[in-house]
Amino acid sequence: MAEAQKRLSQTTLKRRQRFHPKRDVRPAVLAKANRLVISIAAFIGLSFLAVLILQAVLG
C-alpha cells in the first residue's frame, strides 16, 4: 500500500524542468526580459501618477 502511494505521488508530482540549451531560452535572457517588463510597468505607473498629480494641482 505504501509502495503504491509512493509510486503514485512520484508520478503525479511535476518534475522540475531542466534547462535544455537547444530548446529553451537561456535563463539570463529571461531575467533580462523580466527586468525590462518590470521597468516598463514602473514607468507607466509613475507616469500615470504624475498625470494625476498634475491634474490635481492645475485643475
Secondary structure, DSSP 8 states (H G I E B T S, - for coil): -HHHHHHHHHHHS-------TTTS--HHHHHHHHHHHHHHHHHHHHHHHHHHHHHHHH-
